[in-house]
Amino acid sequence: MPSIPVPSVPVRSVRVPPVLTASRSNRRPALDVSRREAGFTLIELLVVLAILGLIVALVTPQVLKYLGRAKTDAARIQIQNLSGALDLFKLDMQRYPT
């Protein structure tokens, strides 16, 4: 297979400007790209907060309903225990306590 000659193109060096440079009046050092990309944007934080708010809005009523039911169940069990204790007292003493 014969080789096809490829024309050579001269390569020029291109100067790339820095990402952020300090202005002349403000002499703070320039931020590098890795530091800038390390944080979260405001939009990302707002989206996460919105998702958390939706989850809390959906879960809270279920949890409150569960807690209310747990209190009524606990009260019902306590009444049953008291009733059993009164019945045992009547078996031993042939009368209810006064």
TIGUPA-143544 format. One record per atom (N, C-alpha, C, O): x, y negated, z. Coordinates in pm, 1 decimal. Example, Ala and Ser with C-alpha at 12.3 -4.5 7.8 and 13.67 -1.06 7.14 Angstrom:
// residues 2
1319.0  569.0  780.0 .
1230.0  450.0  780.0 .
1320.0  330.0  780.0 .
1423.6  331.9  846.5 .
1285.0  225.0  708.0 .
1367.0  106.0  714.0 .
1290.0  -3.0  787.0 .
1340.9  -113.8  803.9 .
This chain:
// residues 98
83.8  115.9  0.0 .
0.0  0.0  0.0 .
89.6  -124.0  0.0 .
174.8  -138.8  87.6 .
71.1  -211.1  -95.8 .
158.0  -328.1  -102.5 .
118.9  -430.5  4.6 .
0.9  -444.5  36.5 .
214.2  -499.8  58.5 .
185.7  -602.5  159.5 .
149.7  -733.3  91.8 .
208.8  -770.9  -9.4 .
52.4  -801.5  148.7 .
4.6  -928.2  93.8 .
74.1  -1038.7  170.0 .
69.1  -1041.2  293.0 .
137.6  -1128.7  101.2 .
205.3  -1236.9  173.0 .
103.0  -1333.5  235.5 .
4.9  -1372.5  172.1 .
128.6  -1369.5  357.9 .
42.3  -1462.9  430.4 .
113.2  -1596.6  435.4 .
227.8  -1604.4  479.7 .
45.4  -1704.0  389.6 .
112.0  -1834.3  394.2 .
131.9  -1877.9  538.7 .
44.5  -1858.6  623.3 .
244.3  -1935.2  565.2 .
271.2  -1981.0  701.1 .
213.8  -2121.4  720.0 .
227.7  -2208.3  633.9 .
149.7  -2140.9  833.9 .
88.5  -2269.0  867.3 .
170.9  -2329.3  979.1 .
196.5  -2263.3  1079.8 .
212.3  -2452.7  963.0 .
289.9  -2512.1  1072.0 .
202.1  -2531.3  1196.2 .
86.8  -2573.6  1187.1 .
259.0  -2499.6  1310.4 .
186.6  -2511.2  1436.9 .
227.6  -2641.1  1503.0 .
345.8  -2668.1  1523.9 .
126.1  -2721.8  1535.9 .
153.2  -2846.6  1604.9 .
120.7  -2828.6  1752.5 .
25.1  -2759.8  1788.0 .
197.9  -2888.6  1835.0 .
166.1  -2883.0  1977.4 .
63.7  -2992.2  2007.2 .
78.9  -3107.2  1965.8 .
-38.9  -2954.0  2078.5 .
-146.1  -3047.1  2110.6 .
-140.7  -3073.5  2260.3 .
-135.1  -2980.7  2341.0 .
-142.5  -3198.7  2295.3 .
-140.6  -3235.2  2436.1 .
-283.0  -3233.0  2489.6 .
-369.9  -3303.3  2438.1 .
-307.4  -3152.0  2593.2 .
-440.4  -3140.9  2652.2 .
-444.9  -3233.5  2772.9 .
-359.9  -3224.1  2861.4 .
-544.2  -3323.8  2777.3 .
-552.3  -3414.4  2892.4 .
-593.7  -3337.3  3018.3 .
-663.3  -3236.3  3008.3 .
-551.9  -3383.6  3135.6 .
-591.7  -3316.1  3259.4 .
-743.0  -3324.9  3279.0 .
-809.1  -3413.3  3224.7 .
-796.4  -3231.2  3358.0 .
-941.0  -3223.8  3377.8 .
-993.3  -3348.9  3447.8 .
-1084.6  -3414.4  3397.5 .
-937.5  -3381.7  3561.2 .
-974.7  -3503.9  3632.9 .
-847.2  -3577.2  3670.6 .
-753.6  -3517.8  3724.1 .
-844.4  -3704.0  3642.8 .
-727.8  -3782.3  3681.7 .
-772.3  -3891.7  3775.8 .
-887.1  -3936.0  3772.8 .
-682.2  -3933.4  3857.2 .
-712.6  -4040.5  3951.0 .
-709.0  -4173.3  3878.2 .
-622.7  -4195.3  3793.1 .
-801.3  -4261.4  3910.4 .
-800.6  -4394.1  3850.1 .
-687.4  -4475.6  3911.7 .
-629.9  -4437.9  4013.9 .
-657.4  -4585.5  3848.9 .
-546.1  -4667.1  3898.4 .
-577.9  -4729.5  4033.1 .
-488.3  -4746.2  4115.9 .
-706.9  -4765.3  4057.5 .
-740.8  -4828.0  4184.5 .
-752.3  -4725.1  4297.1 .
-731.8  -4759.0  4413.6 .
-784.1  -4602.8  4264.4 .
-799.3  -4498.3  4363.8 .
-689.2  -4395.2  4340.7 .
-690.7  -4325.4  4239.3 .
-595.6  -4384.7  4431.4 .
-477.5  -4301.5  4410.4 .
-490.9  -4162.5  4473.7 .
-391.2  -4104.0  4516.2 .
-613.7  -4109.4  4480.2 .
-629.6  -3972.8  4530.4 .
-578.0  -3874.9  4425.2 .
-583.6  -3903.6  4305.7 .
-527.9  -3759.6  4469.1 .
-479.8  -3662.1  4370.7 .
-594.7  -3603.8  4290.1 .
-708.2  -3597.1  4337.4 .
-564.7  -3562.6  4170.4 .
-666.9  -3505.9  4081.8 .
-708.8  -3368.7  4132.0 .
-627.3  -3293.6  4185.8 .
-837.7  -3336.2  4113.9 .
-888.3  -3205.3  4151.5 .
-852.9  -3104.7  4043.9 .
-866.4  -3133.1  3924.9 .
-808.2  -2988.8  4084.4 .
-782.2  -2886.7  3983.8 .
-909.3  -2806.5  3958.7 .
-1003.6  -2812.7  4037.6 .
-911.8  -2732.8  3851.2 .
-1031.0  -2662.7  3806.8 .
-1072.1  -2555.5  3907.3 .
-1191.7  -2537.9  3930.8 .
-978.6  -2483.9  3967.0 .
-1013.3  -2374.9  4057.9 .
-1085.2  -2427.1  4182.9 .
-1174.9  -2360.5  4234.5 .
-1047.3  -2543.8  4231.1 .
-1114.0  -2599.7  4349.2 .
-1254.2  -2646.4  4313.2 .
-1347.2  -2629.8  4392.0 .
-1270.0  -2703.9  4196.3 .
-1399.9  -2752.9  4152.8 .
-1497.9  -2639.5  4131.7 .
-1616.3  -2654.2  4162.4 .
-1452.2  -2527.9  4080.6 .
-1539.8  -2415.9  4051.2 .
-1564.5  -2327.7  4172.5 .
-1643.6  -2233.8  4163.9 .
-1499.8  -2354.6  4285.0 .
-1514.0  -2269.7  4402.7 .
-1644.5  -2294.5  4476.3 .
-1691.0  -2204.4  4546.1 .
-1705.6  -2410.2  4464.8 .
-1826.1  -2442.9  4540.0 .
-1953.0  -2413.4  4463.8 .
-1949.3  -2370.6  4348.4 .
-2066.4  -2436.8  4529.7 .
-2197.7  -2418.0  4469.1 .
-2252.5  -2553.9  4426.6 .
-2224.3  -2655.9  4489.5 .
-2329.7  -2554.0  4320.8 .
-2391.0  -2678.7  4276.9 .
-2518.2  -2702.8  4357.1 .
-2570.3  -2612.1  4422.0 .
-2566.3  -2823.8  4351.8 .
-2688.5  -2859.5  4422.6 .
-2807.0  -2779.5  4370.8 .
-2892.4  -2738.2  4449.2 .
-2813.5  -2757.6  4242.9 .
-2923.1  -2680.3  4183.6 .
-2922.5  -2537.5  4236.9 .
-3027.9  -2484.1  4271.5 .
-2805.1  -2475.2  4243.8 .
-2795.7  -2338.4  4296.6 .
-2843.8  -2332.1  4440.9 .
-2916.4  -2240.0  4478.3 .
-2804.0  -2428.9  4521.8 .
-2847.9  -2431.2  4661.6 .
-2998.5  -2451.5  4672.2 .
-3063.5  -2388.3  4755.4 .
-3054.6  -2538.4  4589.4 .
-3198.4  -2561.6  4592.6 .
-3276.0  -2438.3  4548.5 .
-3382.4  -2409.7  4603.3 .
-3224.4  -2365.3  4450.9 .
-3291.2  -2242.6  4406.3 .
-3290.7  -2139.3  4518.0 .
-3392.1  -2073.9  4542.6 .
-3178.7  -2124.2  4585.1 .
-3170.7  -2028.3  4696.0 .
-3265.7  -2068.6  4807.3 .
-3334.1  -1982.9  4863.2 .
-3271.9  -2196.3  4840.9 .
-3363.7  -2242.4  4945.0 .
-3509.2  -2220.1  4905.2 .
-3591.8  -2185.8  4989.8 .
-3541.0  -2239.0  4779.0 .
-3678.0  -2215.0  4732.4 .
-3713.8  -2067.0  4743.5 .
-3824.6  -2032.9  4784.9 .
-3621.7  -1979.9  4707.3 .
-3647.3  -1835.8  4718.8 .
-3665.0  -1796.1  4864.5 .
-3755.8  -1719.9  4897.5 .
-3579.7  -1846.9  4951.0 .
-3594.1  -1817.0  5094.6 .
-3726.6  -1869.7  5148.7 .
-3790.9  -1803.6  5230.3 .
-3767.4  -1987.2  5104.2 .
-3896.1  -2041.8  5147.8 .
-4012.6  -1955.3  5104.0 .
-4107.4  -1936.1  5180.3 .
-4007.2  -1902.6  4982.0 .
-4113.1  -1813.0  4934.9 .
-4117.0  -1684.6  5016.0 .
-4224.6  -1636.3  5051.3 .
-4000.6  -1629.6  5045.4 .
-3996.4  -1506.5  5125.1 .
-4053.9  -1531.1  5263.6 .
-4132.7  -1450.7  5313.2 .
-4015.3  -1641.1  5326.2 .
-4067.1  -1673.6  5460.2 .
-4217.6  -1695.7  5454.0 .
-4289.8  -1652.4  5543.8 .
-4265.8  -1761.9  5350.3 .
-4409.3  -1788.5  5338.3 .
-4488.6  -1659.5  5320.0 .
-4602.8  -1650.5  5365.2 .
-4430.5  -1560.9  5255.3 .
-4500.7  -1434.3  5234.6 .
-4491.2  -1342.0  5355.6 .
-4585.0  -1267.1  5382.7 .
-4381.0  -1345.7  5428.1 .
-4358.5  -1251.6  5538.1 .
-4418.9  -1300.0  5669.5 .
-4466.0  -1218.1  5748.5 .
-4418.9  -1429.3  5694.7 .
-4463.3  -1483.4  5822.9 .
-4606.0  -1442.4  5859.8 .
-4626.8  -1400.3  5973.6 .
-4704.6  -1451.7  5772.0 .
-4839.8  -1411.0  5812.0 .
-4848.0  -1263.3  5850.1 .
-4921.6  -1227.2  5941.9 .
-4773.4  -1178.3  5780.9 .
-4774.4  -1035.9  5812.8 .
-4713.7  -1010.6  5950.9 .
-4764.8  -928.9  6027.6 .
-4606.4  -1079.8  5981.7 .
-4541.3  -1062.5  6111.5 .
-4631.9  -1113.0  6223.0 .
-4643.2  -1048.3  6327.0 .
-4696.5  -1227.3  6203.0 .
-4786.0  -1280.7  6305.9 .
-4905.9  -1189.5  6326.5 .
-4951.0  -1171.4  6439.7 .
-4958.3  -1131.9  6218.6 .
-5069.2  -1038.4  6231.8 .
-5024.5  -914.3  6308.7 .
-5098.4  -862.7  6392.6 .
-4904.1  -867.2  6280.1 .
-4851.3  -750.0  6349.3 .
-4833.5  -779.6  6497.7 .
-4866.9  -695.8  6581.5 .
-4781.2  -897.8  6531.8 .
-4761.4  -933.4  6672.9 .
-4895.0  -945.9  6745.2 .
-4907.3  -902.0  6859.5 .
-4994.8  -1004.8  6680.6 .
-5127.1  -1015.1  6742.4 .
-5188.8  -878.2  6766.7 .
-5248.7  -854.6  6871.6 .
-5174.5  -788.6  6670.8 .
-5226.6  -652.4  6686.6 .
-5151.5  -579.3  6797.9 .
-5211.9  -503.2  6873.4 .
-5021.6  -601.5  6808.5 .
-4942.6  -536.4  6913.7 .
-4989.5  -581.2  7051.7 .
-4994.7  -500.3  7144.4 .
-5023.7  -708.9  7066.3 .
-5072.5  -757.8  7196.4 .
-5206.3  -694.7  7232.7 .
-5226.5  -654.7  7347.4 .
-5298.0  -685.3  7136.3 .
-5427.4  -623.4  7166.0 .
-5411.9  -474.2  7194.3 .
-5481.8  -420.4  7280.2 .
-5321.3  -406.6  7123.3 .
-5296.6  -265.1  7151.2 .
-5237.4  -245.7  7289.9 .
-5275.1  -152.4  7360.9 .
-5145.4  -332.6  7329.1 .
-5085.5  -323.7  7462.9 .
-5190.7  -347.4  7569.9 .
-5190.4  -278.6  7672.0 .
-5280.8  -443.0  7549.2 .
-5387.5  -468.9  7646.9 .
-5482.1  -349.4  7656.0 .
-5524.3  -312.6  7765.6 .
-5515.9  -288.3  7542.2 .
-5603.6  -171.3  7541.4 .
-5539.4  -55.2  7619.1 .
-5607.8  13.0  7695.4 .
-5410.7  -32.8  7600.4 .
-5340.9  75.1  7671.1 .
-5335.7  47.8  7820.2 .
-5351.9  139.7  7900.5 .
-5313.2  -77.8  7858.6 .
-5311.3  -111.8  8000.8 .
-5447.6  -88.8  8064.3 .
-5454.9  -42.1  8178.0 .
-5555.7  -120.6  7993.6 .
-5690.7  -97.6  8046.3 .
-5715.9  52.3  8060.8 .
-5775.1  95.4  8159.7 .
-5671.8  132.2  7963.4 .
-5687.4  277.3  7973.6 .
-5608.2  332.9  8091.5 .
-5657.0  421.6  8161.6 .
-5487.8  282.8  8114.6 .
-5408.0  326.9  8228.9 .
-5476.2  290.9  8361.2 .
-5478.8  371.1  8454.5 .
-5531.1  169.6  8368.0 .
-5600.6  127.5  8489.3 .
-5724.7  212.9  8512.2 .
-5753.9  251.2  8625.5 .
-5797.3  242.7  8405.7 .
-5915.3  328.1  8416.9 .
-5877.2  467.6  8465.9 .
-5945.9  523.7  8551.2 .
-5769.6  523.6  8413.7 .
-5722.1  655.2  8459.3 .
-5680.5  652.5  8605.6 .
-5708.1  746.1  8680.6 .
-5613.3  543.7  8646.1 .
-5570.8  532.2  8786.0 .
-5692.2  521.4  8877.4 .
-5692.1  579.1  8986.1 .
-5796.3  448.4  8835.6 .
-5918.1  437.7  8916.8 .
-5988.5  573.2  8926.7 .
-6040.0  609.0  9032.7 .
-5990.8  647.7  8817.4 .
-6052.9  780.1  8821.4 .
-5977.4  873.7  8914.8 .
-6039.6  950.0  8988.7 .
-5844.0  869.2  8912.9 .
-5765.6  952.2  9004.3 .
-5788.4  910.8  9149.9 .
-5793.6  995.5  9239.1 .
-5801.8  779.3  9173.1 .
-5829.2  732.3  9308.9 .
-5964.7  785.4  9356.9 .
-5977.5  827.4  9471.9 .
-6065.3  783.7  9269.5 .
-6198.8  832.3  9306.7 .
-6195.1  982.8  9335.3 .
-6264.2  1030.4  9425.4 .
-6113.8  1058.6  9258.0 .
-6102.2  1202.1  9283.9 .
-6042.3  1229.3  9421.4 .
-6084.0  1322.2  9490.6 .
-5945.3  1148.9  9460.4 .
-5881.2  1170.4  9591.1 .
-5965.6  1118.5  9706.5 .
-5972.6  1185.0  9809.9 .
-6029.1  1004.4  9694.0 .
-6097.5  938.8  9806.8 .
-6249.5  946.7  9798.7 .
-6315.5  901.6  9892.3 .
-6308.3  1000.4  9694.2 .
-6452.3  1008.5  9671.7 .
-6519.6  872.2  9668.0 .
-6639.5  860.8  9693.4 .
-6443.3  770.5  9636.8 .
-6498.6  635.1  9622.3 .
-6403.2  551.7  9538.9 .
-6284.5  583.0  9529.9 .
-6454.0  446.2  9478.2 .
-6368.9  353.3  9406.3 .
-6312.8  251.7  9505.0 .
-6376.3  224.6  9606.9 .
-6195.2  194.7  9477.7 .
-6140.9  92.9  9568.5 .
-6226.7  -33.3  9565.1 .
-6288.0  -67.4  9464.0 .
-6228.3  -99.9  9677.6 .
-6306.3  -223.8  9685.8 .
-6217.6  -344.8  9685.6 .
-6266.8  -457.5  9691.9 .
